Structure formats: C-alpha cells, structure tokens
Amino acid sequence: MKSGRCGTVALPLCVDRSWCPAPQKLRPKRVRIGRIQVAVTTGLYKEDDMSDVTTLDAGGAGGFTGSLGRAIRVLFAPTRVFSELERRPQWLVPVIICVLVAILSSIILIPSVILPHQRELLEERGLTEQQMEAARPWLEGGRTMIIAVITSVVGTPIVLLIVAGVLHLVCSLLLGGQSNFLRTFSVASFAWMVSLPESIVKVPLALASKSAEVQTSLGLLMARDQSAGFGYRFVQSFLSHIDVFSLWKVLLLALGISVMFKFTRQKSYYVAGGVWVVFILLASVLGSIMPASMGMR
C-alpha cells in the first residue's frame, strides 16, 4: 500500500477517503511563564482547539516586585514560597521590610509611650534636680530615636544571621542535611516577615494602653513582679516568650527547613522547636538575673 498525505499528516493512500481524519496542523503550544509567552512545538493540535495555552507559575515576576510578593505570600502560602526560594534564594527585601517596620514602630511609640514611661520611672526613683537635668537629653527623644534607628538597621540583620547560623549548624553539621547557608538565611529572613502583622497588632494596643509591654503570650497568666524571687521571674519570663507570633515564626522556620534540607515535617518541627526552646530558656535565665544584678529587685 502506498502512502500519501491527508492535510499535513502522512497517511496510507486509500481510495475511499470517507474515513480520512479531519485535517490537522502542527501548531506550537503556547506556554506562558510569568509575563513572557513562549511558543513550543509539542505535537499535533486541531485548528479549532483553543485550549492550548498553558500557564506555568515561575514564582512571580523577578526583581523587587517579585520579592515583595513573596514576602507577603509567605504569611499565607509558606511552602510554595520556600519552594521558589530553594531554586532562587532571596533575602534582601524581607530584611528591608523588617528594618522599616522596626523603625516605624519606634517612631510611633517612642514619643507617646516609651519616653513618658521612662519619665515616670525616673520620678519614682526620686532623682535629684541635677540627675534629672543630666537625663533630660534622653527624655526629649532625639537621642533615643537615633539609637532606636541604629539598633533596627544593625540589630535586625545580626539577629537573622544568628538564627540562620544556628539552624544551619544543627541541620547540616549535626543532622547531615544538604543545603547552603544562603538558603537557610533566606528561610530566616522570610520567616521574620511575621514582624509585620505583629506590629500591626501590638503598636495600636501599646498606644491604647500607654504601655510598651503588650502581651500576646502566656505571660498574661502571671503578673510581672521584679521584686519576686528568681523562680517566679524565670517562669514569668519563660511564659512571656511563648507568644502567638513567635510560634508563627517557628512554624515558618520549620516549613522552610523541611523544604531546603529535604527533612520530614515532623523532623523539621523538632529542629525548629528545639532551637526555640533552648533560646527562650537562655533568655529567661538572663532576664531573671539581670534585674537583680542591676539593683532593680
């Protein structure tokens, strides 16, 4: 049997063409990646088939806009964002956002909440006129604001480097996970985006209560009393670190570890939770000792 062509498809030559299939053409399959549409020849498509446009999510647009989108989406779809970061680690945008949030919170709270509280403490201590005059530059807000800005700009990256360093040390050296520090630092940076909703909740509460000590933790169960013994202060400090936003950060850290190091979810929860518990134990011990050593008991 000879062969011929029916339309653009090679078919056996036949006398009766009634069974010959409808003409088909090789059409490139259009694939949309982000905002770029690419034509890829993938096979035979009927001319009337209009369902050949496939949209592939490449993690959003690149550059600052794409990173900003990821920084917001990590609060709602963390696993998907961390999967994107595994292919292309990023950290700059969330770090900038966290620094700006810290600076803005300080600008709002220092003149209306923190400085009045400091004045009350100094008055309660019964300082002399000379001592009050020496403390006046700090109570006017200028120096305090500058220190708060510097602390936010310098302190935020340092905290993230410490968190990422400890997690990377535990996951790679102790548990044998395979990843690099840049990916771990990306996880820590994006997990710290929880600072945004935390500030949105706590800053208005601080303004309403005229107190910078806003509790969204188990610390509400025990009143803060610096005149109490070490055991009471330790338990109160430990409970105050069990905060809903801290737990949110730990959850994001665990999910990021799971993606970057290919750990099971359970193992990642143990790692992130264990590091967090060690941290709050150390912070609680220091917080219980320092007031006594500074004569504040």
C-alpha positions in Angstrom: 0.0 0.0 0.0 1.4 3.4 -1.0 1.3 6.3 1.3 0.0 9.8 0.7 -0.7 12.9 2.7 -4.1 13.9 4.2 -3.9 17.5 5.3 -0.4 17.8 6.7 -0.3 14.3 8.2 1.2 11.4 6.3 -1.4 8.7 5.9 -1.7 5.5 3.9 -3.0 6.2 0.4 -6.6 5.0 0.1 -9.3 5.1 -2.5 -12.2 5.7 0.0 -11.4 8.9 1.8 -14.6 9.0 3.8 -12.8 7.7 6.8 -9.8 10.1 6.5 -9.5 12.2 9.7 -10.0 15.9 9.7 -7.1 18.0 8.6 -4.7 18.8 11.4 -1.7 21.0 11.6 1.4 21.2 13.7 0.8 24.1 16.0 3.2 25.4 18.6 2.0 25.0 22.1 2.0 28.4 23.8 3.4 28.4 27.3 3.1 31.4 29.4 5.8 31.9 32.1 5.1 34.9 34.2 4.6 37.7 31.7 6.5 36.0 28.9 4.8 33.8 26.3 6.9 31.2 24.7 6.0 29.1 21.7 7.0 25.4 22.0 6.1 22.8 19.4 4.8 19.9 21.4 2.6 17.9 19.0 -0.5 17.8 16.8 -3.4 20.1 17.6 -6.6 20.6 15.8 -7.2 24.0 14.3 -10.3 24.6 16.3 -8.6 23.6 19.6 -8.2 26.8 21.6 -7.2 25.2 24.9 -3.5 25.0 24.1 -2.3 27.9 26.3 -0.7 26.5 29.5 0.2 28.9 32.3 3.2 28.0 34.4 3.9 29.8 37.6 7.5 30.9 37.8 7.2 32.3 41.2 6.0 35.7 40.1 7.9 38.5 38.3 11.5 38.9 39.1 13.2 41.8 40.8 11.9 43.8 43.7 8.2 43.3 42.8 8.5 39.6 42.8 10.4 39.5 46.0 7.9 41.8 47.6 5.1 39.5 46.5 6.9 36.5 48.0 7.5 38.4 51.3 3.7 38.9 51.7 2.7 35.5 50.4 5.0 33.6 52.8 2.5 34.5 55.5 -0.3 32.6 53.7 1.4 30.1 51.4 4.8 29.4 53.0 5.6 26.0 51.5 5.1 27.4 48.0 7.3 30.4 48.7 10.1 28.3 50.2 10.0 26.0 47.2 10.6 29.1 45.0 13.4 30.2 47.3 15.0 26.8 47.1 15.6 27.4 43.3 16.5 31.1 43.8 17.4 32.2 47.3 16.5 35.8 48.2 16.7 37.8 51.5 17.2 41.5 50.8 13.5 42.6 50.5 12.2 40.9 53.7 15.2 42.2 55.7 14.5 45.7 54.4 10.8 45.3 55.3 11.6 44.1 58.8 14.0 47.0 59.4 11.5 49.5 58.2 8.7 48.0 60.4 11.0 48.2 63.4 11.9 51.9 62.7 8.3 52.9 62.1 7.2 51.2 65.3 9.9 53.1 67.2 8.9 56.4 65.6 5.3 55.9 66.7 5.9 54.5 70.2 8.9 56.5 71.5 7.3 59.9 71.9 3.9 58.8 73.0 4.6 55.6 75.1 8.3 54.9 75.8 9.5 58.4 76.9 6.6 59.1 79.2 7.1 55.7 80.8 10.8 56.5 81.3 9.9 59.8 82.9 7.6 58.1 85.4 10.3 55.6 86.3 12.9 58.3 87.0 10.4 60.3 89.1 9.6 57.2 91.1 13.3 56.7 91.9 13.4 60.2 93.4 16.3 61.6 91.4 17.8 64.9 92.3 17.4 68.0 90.1 21.0 67.5 88.8 20.3 63.9 87.9 17.1 64.8 86.1 18.9 67.5 84.2 21.5 65.0 83.1 18.8 62.6 81.9 16.8 65.3 80.1 18.5 64.9 76.7 17.4 61.3 76.7 13.9 62.2 77.7 13.5 64.7 74.8 13.5 61.8 72.3 16.2 62.8 69.9 19.0 60.6 71.1 16.5 57.8 71.9 15.2 57.9 68.4 18.7 57.8 66.8 19.6 54.8 68.9 16.4 53.0 68.0 17.0 53.6 64.3 20.6 52.4 64.5 19.5 49.4 66.6 16.9 48.5 64.0 19.3 48.8 61.0 22.1 46.9 62.6 20.4 44.6 65.0 17.8 43.1 62.7 20.4 41.6 60.2 22.5 40.4 63.2 19.6 38.6 64.7 18.7 36.9 61.4 22.4 35.9 60.9 22.4 34.3 64.3 19.1 32.5 63.8 20.2 31.2 60.3 23.7 30.3 61.6 22.3 28.2 64.5 19.7 26.4 62.3 22.3 25.7 59.5 24.7 24.4 62.0 22.1 22.0 63.5 20.6 20.9 60.2 23.8 20.5 58.1 26.5 19.5 60.6 24.6 17.7 63.3 21.8 16.2 61.2 23.6 15.8 57.9 21.2 17.9 55.8 22.3 19.1 52.4 21.8 22.8 51.7 23.8 26.0 51.8 23.8 29.0 54.2 22.2 31.4 51.7 19.1 29.2 51.5 18.9 29.0 55.3 19.3 32.7 55.6 16.5 33.2 53.1 14.3 31.0 55.3 15.1 33.0 58.4 14.6 36.4 56.6 11.2 35.4 55.2 10.1 33.8 58.5 10.7 37.2 60.1 8.0 38.7 58.0 5.7 37.8 60.8 7.1 41.0 62.4 4.7 42.9 60.0 1.4 41.5 61.3 2.9 41.5 64.9 3.5 45.3 64.7 0.1 45.9 63.2 -1.5 44.2 66.2 0.9 45.3 69.0 1.5 49.0 68.1 -2.2 50.0 68.4 -2.5 48.1 71.6 0.5 49.8 73.0 -0.9 53.2 72.0 -4.3 52.4 73.6 -2.8 51.1 76.8 0.0 53.6 77.0 2.4 50.8 77.7 5.1 49.2 75.6 4.7 45.9 77.4 1.9 44.5 75.3 1.3 40.8 76.0 0.0 38.3 73.4 1.7 35.5 75.2 1.2 33.1 78.1 2.9 35.9 80.2 -0.7 37.2 80.8 -1.1 34.3 83.3 1.4 35.8 85.7 1.9 39.4 86.8 5.3 40.9 86.2 7.0 41.5 89.6 10.7 42.4 89.7 10.7 42.2 93.5 9.8 38.5 93.4 12.4 35.7 93.6 14.4 34.1 90.8 12.0 31.2 90.3 8.9 33.4 89.8 10.7 35.8 87.5 12.1 32.9 85.4 8.7 31.3 85.0 7.1 34.6 84.1 9.8 35.4 81.6 9.6 31.9 80.0 5.8 32.2 79.6 6.1 35.6 78.1 8.2 34.2 75.3 5.5 31.7 74.3 3.9 34.2 72.1 1.5 33.6 69.2 3.7 35.5 66.8 6.8 33.7 68.0 5.1 30.4 67.4 4.2 31.6 63.9 7.8 32.3 63.2 8.9 28.9 64.5 6.3 27.3 62.2 7.6 29.1 59.1 11.2 28.2 60.1 10.2 24.6 60.3 8.5 24.6 56.9 11.5 26.3 55.3 13.9 23.8 56.9 11.7 21.0 55.6 11.9 22.3 52.0 15.6 23.3 52.0 17.1 20.3 53.7 14.5 17.7 52.5 13.6 16.8 56.1 10.2 15.4 57.0 7.8 17.9 58.5 8.0 16.1 61.9 11.8 16.3 62.0 11.7 20.0 61.0 9.2 20.8 63.7 11.5 19.1 66.3 14.6 21.0 65.0 13.0 24.5 64.9 11.0 23.9 68.1 14.1 22.6 69.9 16.3 25.6 68.9 13.5 27.9 70.0 13.1 26.3 73.4 16.8 26.5 74.1 16.7 30.2 73.1 13.8 31.1 75.4 15.4 29.1 78.3 18.6 31.2 78.0 16.6 34.4 77.6 14.5 33.6 80.6 17.6 32.9 82.8 19.3 36.2 81.7 16.0 38.1 82.1 15.7 36.8 85.7 19.3 37.5 86.7 19.8 40.9 85.1 17.2 42.9 87.2 18.7 41.6 90.4 22.2 42.4 89.3 21.1 46.0 88.3 19.6 46.6 91.7 16.0 46.5 90.5 14.7 43.9 92.9 
